[in-house]
C-alpha cells in the first residue's frame, strides 16, 4: 500500500492549526526548514519516517493520527476524530451532526 503524502500533510497542517501553531513554529520545534515544512504539509515531498516521528512528537499526536488514511484498520482513529470534532459543540449542534451522520450512513449503505 502506498502512503498518501498529501493526506499526511493535510493532517499535519490541520493538527498544527488546531493547536494555534504557526508553520514557522512547527519548523522551529522540529528543526526543519520553513520550506521543507511547507512541502511536507502540501504533500510535495515524501516525508521520512524520522521526520514524521519528530512532527508527531512535537504535535503530541500518534503516527496513526497522521497516516490513518493509509492504514487498512483506521476505524479507531476516525472514530476518535469525530469525537474530537464534537467535543465543543452545544446540544443543538450535536443533534444536527447526529442527524446528518445517520442520513449520510443510510445513503452510503444504499449505494453498496
N, CA, C and O atoms as a GROMACS GRO file, in nm:
protein
  448
    1UNK      N    1   0.084  -0.119   0.000
    1UNK     CA    2   0.000   0.000   0.000
    1UNK      C    3   0.089   0.124   0.000
    1UNK      O    4   0.187   0.132   0.073
    2UNK      N    5   0.052   0.219  -0.081
    2UNK     CA    6   0.125   0.346  -0.091
    2UNK      C    7   0.078   0.443   0.016
    2UNK      O    8  -0.040   0.447   0.051
    3UNK      N    9   0.171   0.520   0.066
    3UNK     CA   10   0.134   0.629   0.157
    3UNK      C   11   0.083   0.746   0.075
    3UNK      O   12   0.138   0.777  -0.030
    4UNK      N   13  -0.020   0.809   0.123
    4UNK     CA   14  -0.073   0.928   0.057
    4UNK      C   15  -0.014   1.049   0.130
    4UNK      O   16  -0.064   1.092   0.233
    5UNK      N   17   0.094   1.102   0.073
    5UNK     CA   18   0.167   1.211   0.138
    5UNK      C   19   0.086   1.339   0.145
    5UNK      O   20   0.106   1.421   0.235
    6UNK      N   21  -0.003   1.357   0.052
    6UNK     CA   22  -0.090   1.475   0.055
    6UNK      C   23  -0.183   1.469   0.175
    6UNK      O   24  -0.202   1.569   0.245
    7UNK      N   25  -0.242   1.351   0.200
    7UNK     CA   26  -0.330   1.334   0.316
    7UNK      C   27  -0.253   1.348   0.447
    7UNK      O   28  -0.303   1.408   0.542
    8UNK      N   29  -0.132   1.294   0.451
    8UNK     CA   30  -0.049   1.307   0.571
    8UNK      C   31  -0.020   1.455   0.597
    8UNK      O   32  -0.032   1.501   0.710
    9UNK      N   33   0.016   1.527   0.493
    9UNK     CA   34   0.044   1.670   0.507
    9UNK      C   35  -0.077   1.748   0.554
    9UNK      O   36  -0.066   1.837   0.638
   10UNK      N   37  -0.192   1.713   0.501
   10UNK     CA   38  -0.316   1.780   0.542
   10UNK      C   39  -0.345   1.755   0.689
   10UNK      O   40  -0.386   1.846   0.761
   11UNK      N   41  -0.324   1.632   0.735
   11UNK     CA   42  -0.347   1.600   0.876
   11UNK      C   43  -0.249   1.676   0.966
   11UNK      O   44  -0.287   1.723   1.073
   12UNK      N   45  -0.124   1.687   0.922
   12UNK     CA   46  -0.025   1.765   0.998
   12UNK      C   47  -0.070   1.910   1.007
   12UNK      O   48  -0.071   1.970   1.114
   13UNK      N   49  -0.107   1.966   0.894
   13UNK     CA   50  -0.149   2.106   0.890
   13UNK      C   51  -0.272   2.129   0.978
   13UNK      O   52  -0.277   2.225   1.054
   14UNK      N   53  -0.371   2.041   0.966
   14UNK     CA   54  -0.494   2.056   1.045
   14UNK      C   55  -0.465   2.051   1.195
   14UNK      O   56  -0.521   2.129   1.272
   15UNK      N   57  -0.378   1.959   1.236
   15UNK     CA   58  -0.345   1.948   1.378
   15UNK      C   59  -0.266   2.070   1.424
   15UNK      O   60  -0.290   2.122   1.533
   16UNK      N   61  -0.174   2.117   1.342
   16UNK     CA   62  -0.096   2.236   1.376
   16UNK      C   63  -0.188   2.356   1.394
   16UNK      O   64  -0.174   2.431   1.491
   17UNK      N   65  -0.281   2.374   1.304
   17UNK     CA   66  -0.376   2.485   1.312
   17UNK      C   67  -0.467   2.468   1.434
   17UNK      O   68  -0.497   2.566   1.503
   18UNK      N   69  -0.511   2.346   1.460
   18UNK     CA   70  -0.595   2.319   1.577
   18UNK      C   71  -0.525   2.362   1.705
   18UNK      O   72  -0.589   2.406   1.801
   19UNK      N   73  -0.394   2.351   1.706
   19UNK     CA   74  -0.315   2.388   1.823
   19UNK      C   75  -0.270   2.535   1.819
   19UNK      O   76  -0.189   2.578   1.901
   20UNK      N   77  -0.323   2.609   1.723
   20UNK     CA   78  -0.286   2.751   1.708
   20UNK      C   79  -0.135   2.770   1.693
   20UNK      O   80  -0.077   2.863   1.750
   21UNK      N   81  -0.073   2.682   1.617
   21UNK     CA   82   0.071   2.687   1.596
   21UNK      C   83   0.098   2.731   1.453
   21UNK      O   84   0.035   2.681   1.359
   22UNK      N   85   0.190   2.822   1.436
   22UNK     CA   86   0.227   2.865   1.301
   22UNK      C   87   0.315   2.758   1.236
   22UNK      O   88   0.378   2.677   1.304
   23UNK      N   89   0.319   2.762   1.106
   23UNK     CA   90   0.405   2.670   1.032
   23UNK      C   91   0.552   2.695   1.069
   23UNK      O   92   0.631   2.602   1.080
   24UNK      N   93   0.587   2.822   1.087
   24UNK     CA   94   0.723   2.858   1.124
   24UNK      C   95   0.760   2.800   1.260
   24UNK      O   96   0.873   2.754   1.280
   25UNK      N   97   0.665   2.802   1.354
   25UNK     CA   98   0.691   2.748   1.488
   25UNK      C   99   0.708   2.597   1.482
   25UNK      O  100   0.795   2.543   1.550
   26UNK      N  101   0.628   2.529   1.402
   26UNK     CA  102   0.644   2.385   1.386
   26UNK      C  103   0.782   2.354   1.328
   26UNK      O  104   0.849   2.262   1.374
   27UNK      N  105   0.822   2.430   1.229
   27UNK     CA  106   0.954   2.411   1.168
   27UNK      C  107   1.064   2.430   1.273
   27UNK      O  108   1.158   2.351   1.281
   28UNK      N  109   1.050   2.534   1.352
   28UNK     CA  110   1.150   2.562   1.456
   28UNK      C  111   1.158   2.449   1.558
   28UNK      O  112   1.267   2.406   1.594
   29UNK      N  113   1.043   2.402   1.605
   29UNK     CA  114   1.040   2.297   1.707
   29UNK      C  115   1.090   2.162   1.657
   29UNK      O  116   1.141   2.082   1.735
   30UNK      N  117   1.075   2.137   1.528
   30UNK     CA  118   1.117   2.009   1.471
   30UNK      C  119   1.257   2.015   1.411
   30UNK      O  120   1.314   1.912   1.375
   31UNK      N  121   1.311   2.136   1.399
   31UNK     CA  122   1.444   2.150   1.340
   31UNK      C  123   1.443   2.142   1.188
   31UNK      O  124   1.546   2.118   1.126
   32UNK      N  125   1.326   2.162   1.130
   32UNK     CA  126   1.314   2.160   0.984
   32UNK      C  127   1.314   2.302   0.931
   32UNK      O  128   1.287   2.397   1.005
   33UNK      N  129   1.342   2.316   0.804
   33UNK     CA  130   1.333   2.449   0.743
   33UNK      C  131   1.186   2.482   0.719
   33UNK      O  132   1.101   2.393   0.711
   34UNK      N  133   1.156   2.610   0.708
   34UNK     CA  134   1.019   2.652   0.677
   34UNK      C  135   0.974   2.594   0.544
   34UNK      O  136   0.860   2.550   0.530
   35UNK      N  137   1.064   2.594   0.447
   35UNK     CA  138   1.031   2.543   0.314
   35UNK      C  139   0.999   2.394   0.319
   35UNK      O  140   0.900   2.350   0.260
   36UNK      N  141   1.082   2.318   0.389
   36UNK     CA  142   1.058   2.173   0.398
   36UNK      C  143   0.926   2.145   0.470
   36UNK      O  144   0.850   2.057   0.429
   37UNK      N  145   0.900   2.219   0.577
   37UNK     CA  146   0.774   2.202   0.650
   37UNK      C  147   0.655   2.230   0.559
   37UNK      O  148   0.556   2.158   0.562
   38UNK      N  149   0.665   2.335   0.480
   38UNK     CA  150   0.559   2.368   0.384
   38UNK      C  151   0.540   2.256   0.283
   38UNK      O  152   0.427   2.218   0.252
   39UNK      N  153   0.650   2.202   0.233
   39UNK     CA  154   0.642   2.093   0.134
   39UNK      C  155   0.580   1.967   0.195
   39UNK      O  156   0.507   1.895   0.128
   40UNK      N  157   0.611   1.942   0.322
   40UNK     CA  158   0.551   1.826   0.390
   40UNK      C  159   0.400   1.846   0.401
   40UNK      O  160   0.323   1.754   0.372
   41UNK      N  161   0.358   1.965   0.442
   41UNK     CA  162   0.215   1.992   0.462
   41UNK      C  163   0.136   1.990   0.331
   41UNK      O  164   0.017   1.959   0.332
   42UNK      N  165   0.200   2.023   0.222
   42UNK     CA  166   0.130   2.022   0.093
   42UNK      C  167   0.145   1.890   0.019
   42UNK      O  168   0.087   1.871  -0.088
   43UNK      N  169   0.222   1.798   0.076
   43UNK     CA  170   0.243   1.669   0.011
   43UNK      C  171   0.338   1.675  -0.106
   43UNK      O  172   0.343   1.582  -0.186
   44UNK      N  173   0.414   1.784  -0.117
   44UNK     CA  174   0.508   1.799  -0.228
   44UNK      C  175   0.641   1.729  -0.204
   44UNK      O  176   0.729   1.732  -0.290
   45UNK      N  177   0.655   1.667  -0.089
   45UNK     CA  178   0.775   1.589  -0.059
   45UNK      C  179   0.734   1.464   0.016
   45UNK      O  180   0.634   1.464   0.088
   46UNK      N  181   0.810   1.359  -0.001
   46UNK     CA  182   0.783   1.235   0.071
   46UNK      C  183   0.854   1.246   0.206
   46UNK      O  184   0.976   1.231   0.214
   47UNK      N  185   0.778   1.270   0.309
   47UNK     CA  186   0.834   1.289   0.443
   47UNK      C  187   0.893   1.157   0.492
   47UNK      O  188   0.831   1.051   0.478
   48UNK      N  189   1.013   1.164   0.550
   48UNK     CA  190   1.079   1.044   0.601
   48UNK      C  191   1.017   1.004   0.735
   48UNK      O  192   0.952   1.084   0.802
   49UNK      N  193   1.036   0.879   0.772
   49UNK     CA  194   0.983   0.831   0.900
   49UNK      C  195   1.042   0.909   1.018
   49UNK      O  196   0.966   0.949   1.106
   50UNK      N  197   1.174   0.932   1.023
   50UNK     CA  198   1.227   1.011   1.136
   50UNK      C  199   1.166   1.151   1.145
   50UNK      O  200   1.139   1.201   1.254
   51UNK      N  201   1.144   1.214   1.030
   51UNK     CA  202   1.083   1.347   1.030
   51UNK      C  203   0.938   1.339   1.075
   51UNK      O  204   0.892   1.424   1.150
   52UNK      N  205   0.867   1.239   1.029
   52UNK     CA  206   0.728   1.221   1.068
   52UNK      C  207   0.716   1.198   1.219
   52UNK      O  208   0.624   1.249   1.284
   53UNK      N  209   0.809   1.122   1.276
   53UNK     CA  210   0.811   1.099   1.420
   53UNK      C  211   0.836   1.230   1.494
   53UNK      O  212   0.771   1.258   1.595
   54UNK      N  213   0.930   1.311   1.445
   54UNK     CA  214   0.956   1.442   1.507
   54UNK      C  215   0.831   1.528   1.507
   54UNK      O  216   0.797   1.591   1.607
   55UNK      N  217   0.763   1.530   1.394
   55UNK     CA  218   0.641   1.612   1.382
   55UNK      C  219   0.533   1.560   1.476
   55UNK      O  220   0.468   1.637   1.546
   56UNK      N  221   0.513   1.428   1.477
   56UNK     CA  222   0.412   1.368   1.564
   56UNK      C  223   0.441   1.400   1.711
   56UNK      O  224   0.351   1.436   1.786
   57UNK      N  225   0.566   1.386   1.750
   57UNK     CA  226   0.603   1.416   1.889
   57UNK      C  227   0.583   1.563   1.921
   57UNK      O  228   0.536   1.596   2.030
   58UNK      N  229   0.618   1.650   1.829
   58UNK     CA  230   0.601   1.794   1.851
   58UNK      C  231   0.454   1.830   1.866
   58UNK      O  232   0.419   1.914   1.949
   59UNK      N  233   0.368   1.767   1.787
   59UNK     CA  234   0.225   1.795   1.792
   59UNK      C  235   0.152   1.711   1.898
   59UNK      O  236   0.032   1.727   1.918
   60UNK      N  237   0.226   1.622   1.963
   60UNK     CA  238   0.168   1.531   2.065
   60UNK      C  239   0.055   1.447   2.009
   60UNK      O  240  -0.051   1.433   2.070
   61UNK      N  241   0.078   1.392   1.890
   61UNK     CA  242  -0.017   1.300   1.828
   61UNK      C  243   0.056   1.171   1.794
   61UNK      O  244   0.179   1.168   1.792
   62UNK      N  245  -0.019   1.066   1.768
   62UNK     CA  246   0.043   0.939   1.730
   62UNK      C  247   0.067   0.937   1.579
   62UNK      O  248   0.008   1.014   1.504
   63UNK      N  249   0.155   0.848   1.538
   63UNK     CA  250   0.176   0.831   1.394
   63UNK      C  251   0.047   0.786   1.327
   63UNK      O  252   0.019   0.825   1.214
   64UNK      N  253  -0.031   0.703   1.397
   64UNK     CA  254  -0.160   0.659   1.344
   64UNK      C  255  -0.247   0.778   1.307
   64UNK      O  256  -0.315   0.777   1.204
   65UNK      N  257  -0.245   0.882   1.391
   65UNK     CA  258  -0.326   1.000   1.364
   65UNK      C  259  -0.286   1.066   1.232
   65UNK      O  260  -0.370   1.124   1.164
   66UNK      N  261  -0.158   1.058   1.198
   66UNK     CA  262  -0.110   1.126   1.078
   66UNK      C  263  -0.120   1.040   0.952
   66UNK      O  264  -0.137   1.094   0.843
   67UNK      N  265  -0.109   0.909   0.966
   67UNK     CA  266  -0.109   0.823   0.847
   67UNK      C  267  -0.234   0.737   0.835
   67UNK      O  268  -0.238   0.646   0.753
   68UNK      N  269  -0.337   0.765   0.915
   68UNK     CA  270  -0.454   0.677   0.920
   68UNK      C  271  -0.522   0.658   0.785
   68UNK      O  272  -0.582   0.553   0.761
   69UNK      N  273  -0.513   0.757   0.697
   69UNK     CA  274  -0.575   0.740   0.565
   69UNK      C  275  -0.506   0.631   0.484
   69UNK      O  276  -0.564   0.578   0.389
   70UNK      N  277  -0.383   0.597   0.521
   70UNK     CA  278  -0.307   0.495   0.451
   70UNK      C  279  -0.313   0.359   0.522
   70UNK      O  280  -0.262   0.260   0.470
   71UNK      N  281  -0.375   0.354   0.639
   71UNK     CA  282  -0.384   0.230   0.715
   71UNK      C  283  -0.507   0.150   0.675
   71UNK      O  284  -0.610   0.206   0.640
   72UNK      N  285  -0.493   0.020   0.681
   72UNK     CA  286  -0.606  -0.066   0.649
   72UNK      C  287  -0.710  -0.062   0.761
   72UNK      O  288  -0.830  -0.058   0.734
   73UNK      N  289  -0.665  -0.061   0.885
   73UNK     CA  290  -0.756  -0.060   1.001
   73UNK      C  291  -0.745   0.073   1.072
   73UNK      O  292  -0.676   0.084   1.174
   74UNK      N  293  -0.811   0.172   1.021
   74UNK     CA  294  -0.803   0.307   1.078
   74UNK      C  295  -0.932   0.350   1.146
   74UNK      O  296  -0.948   0.466   1.181
   75UNK      N  297  -1.025   0.257   1.164
   75UNK     CA  298  -1.156   0.291   1.219
   75UNK      C  299  -1.147   0.364   1.352
   75UNK      O  300  -1.216   0.463   1.374
   76UNK      N  301  -1.062   0.316   1.443
   76UNK     CA  302  -1.048   0.380   1.574
   76UNK      C  303  -1.002   0.524   1.562
   76UNK      O  304  -1.050   0.612   1.635
   77UNK      N  305  -0.911   0.550   1.470
   77UNK     CA  306  -0.861   0.686   1.451
   77UNK      C  307  -0.973   0.776   1.401
   77UNK      O  308  -0.988   0.888   1.449
   78UNK      N  309  -1.051   0.728   1.306
   78UNK     CA  310  -1.160   0.808   1.252
   78UNK      C  311  -1.269   0.832   1.356
   78UNK      O  312  -1.326   0.941   1.364
   79UNK      N  313  -1.299   0.730   1.437
   79UNK     CA  314  -1.398   0.747   1.543
   79UNK      C  315  -1.350   0.852   1.643
   79UNK      O  316  -1.429   0.935   1.689
   80UNK      N  317  -1.223   0.849   1.677
   80UNK     CA  318  -1.166   0.948   1.768
   80UNK      C  319  -1.172   1.088   1.707
   80UNK      O  320  -1.198   1.186   1.776
   81UNK      N  321  -1.148   1.096   1.577
   81UNK     CA  322  -1.153   1.224   1.507
   81UNK      C  323  -1.294   1.285   1.517
   81UNK      O  324  -1.309   1.405   1.540
   82UNK      N  325  -1.395   1.203   1.498
   82UNK     CA  326  -1.534   1.250   1.509
   82UNK      C  327  -1.561   1.297   1.652
   82UNK      O  328  -1.622   1.403   1.672
   83UNK      N  329  -1.517   1.220   1.749
   83UNK     CA  330  -1.536   1.257   1.890
   83UNK      C  331  -1.472   1.392   1.920
   83UNK      O  332  -1.532   1.476   1.986
   84UNK      N  333  -1.351   1.413   1.871
   84UNK     CA  334  -1.280   1.539   1.895
   84UNK      C  335  -1.354   1.657   1.831
   84UNK      O  336  -1.358   1.766   1.887
   85UNK      N  337  -1.413   1.634   1.715
   85UNK     CA  338  -1.483   1.741   1.644
   85UNK      C  339  -1.608   1.788   1.718
   85UNK      O  340  -1.645   1.905   1.707
   86UNK      N  341  -1.673   1.699   1.791
   86UNK     CA  342  -1.798   1.737   1.857
   86UNK      C  343  -1.782   1.774   2.004
   86UNK      O  344  -1.879   1.812   2.070
   87UNK      N  345  -1.661   1.764   2.056
   87UNK     CA  346  -1.638   1.792   2.198
   87UNK      C  347  -1.686   1.930   2.241
   87UNK      O  348  -1.741   1.945   2.351
   88UNK      N  349  -1.667   2.030   2.158
   88UNK     CA  350  -1.702   2.166   2.198
   88UNK      C  351  -1.838   2.212   2.145
   88UNK      O  352  -1.870   2.330   2.149
   89UNK      N  353  -1.917   2.118   2.095
   89UNK     CA  354  -2.048   2.152   2.039
   89UNK      C  355  -2.154   2.161   2.149
   89UNK      O  356  -2.145   2.093   2.252
   90UNK      N  357  -2.252   2.246   2.125
   90UNK     CA  358  -2.364   2.252   2.218
   90UNK      C  359  -2.466   2.144   2.179
   90UNK      O  360  -2.448   2.074   2.080
   91UNK      N  361  -2.572   2.133   2.257
   91UNK     CA  362  -2.670   2.026   2.236
   91UNK      C  363  -2.734   2.032   2.097
   91UNK      O  364  -2.750   1.929   2.031
   92UNK      N  365  -2.769   2.152   2.052
   92UNK     CA  366  -2.830   2.167   1.921
   92UNK      C  367  -2.734   2.122   1.810
   92UNK      O  368  -2.773   2.050   1.719
   93UNK      N  369  -2.609   2.165   1.819
   93UNK     CA  370  -2.511   2.129   1.716
   93UNK      C  371  -2.490   1.978   1.712
   93UNK      O  372  -2.480   1.919   1.604
   94UNK      N  373  -2.483   1.915   1.827
   94UNK     CA  374  -2.465   1.770   1.831
   94UNK      C  375  -2.585   1.699   1.770
   94UNK      O  376  -2.568   1.600   1.698
   95UNK      N  377  -2.706   1.748   1.797
   95UNK     CA  378  -2.827   1.688   1.740
   95UNK      C  379  -2.823   1.696   1.587
   95UNK      O  380  -2.852   1.598   1.519
   96UNK      N  381  -2.786   1.812   1.533
   96UNK     CA  382  -2.778   1.830   1.388
   96UNK      C  383  -2.671   1.739   1.329
   96UNK      O  384  -2.692   1.675   1.226
   97UNK      N  385  -2.556   1.732   1.395
   97UNK     CA  386  -2.448   1.645   1.347
   97UNK      C  387  -2.490   1.499   1.351
   97UNK      O  388  -2.465   1.425   1.256
   98UNK      N  389  -2.554   1.456   1.459
   98UNK     CA  390  -2.601   1.317   1.470
   98UNK      C  391  -2.702   1.284   1.361
   98UNK      O  392  -2.693   1.177   1.299
   99UNK      N  393  -2.796   1.373   1.336
   99UNK     CA  394  -2.895   1.351   1.230
   99UNK      C  395  -2.827   1.344   1.094
   99UNK      O  396  -2.865   1.262   1.010
  100UNK      N  397  -2.729   1.429   1.072
  100UNK     CA  398  -2.656   1.430   0.945
  100UNK      C  399  -2.579   1.300   0.926
  100UNK      O  400  -2.578   1.243   0.817
  101UNK      N  401  -2.514   1.254   1.032
  101UNK     CA  402  -2.439   1.128   1.025
  101UNK      C  403  -2.533   1.012   0.994
  101UNK      O  404  -2.500   0.927   0.911
  102UNK      N  405  -2.648   1.007   1.059
  102UNK     CA  406  -2.744   0.899   1.034
  102UNK      C  407  -2.790   0.900   0.888
  102UNK      O  408  -2.797   0.794   0.825
  103UNK      N  409  -2.822   1.018   0.837
  103UNK     CA  410  -2.867   1.028   0.698
  103UNK      C  411  -2.756   0.990   0.601
  103UNK      O  412  -2.780   0.920   0.503
  104UNK      N  413  -2.635   1.035   0.629
  104UNK     CA  414  -2.521   1.002   0.543
  104UNK      C  415  -2.492   0.852   0.545
  104UNK      O  416  -2.467   0.792   0.441
  105UNK      N  417  -2.497   0.793   0.662
  105UNK     CA  418  -2.474   0.649   0.677
  105UNK      C  419  -2.577   0.570   0.596
  105UNK      O  420  -2.542   0.475   0.526
  106UNK      N  421  -2.703   0.611   0.605
  106UNK     CA  422  -2.810   0.544   0.530
  106UNK      C  423  -2.785   0.555   0.380
  106UNK      O  424  -2.800   0.457   0.307
  107UNK      N  425  -2.747   0.673   0.334
  107UNK     CA  426  -2.719   0.695   0.192
  107UNK      C  427  -2.601   0.610   0.146
  107UNK      O  428  -2.606   0.548   0.040
  108UNK      N  429  -2.494   0.607   0.225
  108UNK     CA  430  -2.376   0.529   0.189
  108UNK      C  431  -2.407   0.380   0.181
  108UNK      O  432  -2.357   0.311   0.092
  109UNK      N  433  -2.489   0.332   0.272
  109UNK     CA  434  -2.522   0.189   0.272
  109UNK      C  435  -2.614   0.151   0.157
  109UNK      O  436  -2.609   0.038   0.110
  110UNK      N  437  -2.695   0.244   0.111
  110UNK     CA  438  -2.782   0.217  -0.005
  110UNK      C  439  -2.700   0.205  -0.132
  110UNK      O  440  -2.740   0.135  -0.225
  111UNK      N  441  -2.586   0.273  -0.138
  111UNK     CA  442  -2.502   0.273  -0.258
  111UNK      C  443  -2.419   0.147  -0.272
  111UNK      O  444  -2.365   0.121  -0.379
  112UNK      N  445  -2.407   0.068  -0.165
  112UNK     CA  446  -2.323  -0.053  -0.170
  112UNK      C  447  -2.382  -0.158  -0.258
  112UNK      O  448  -2.324  -0.266  -0.273
   0.00000   0.00000   0.00000
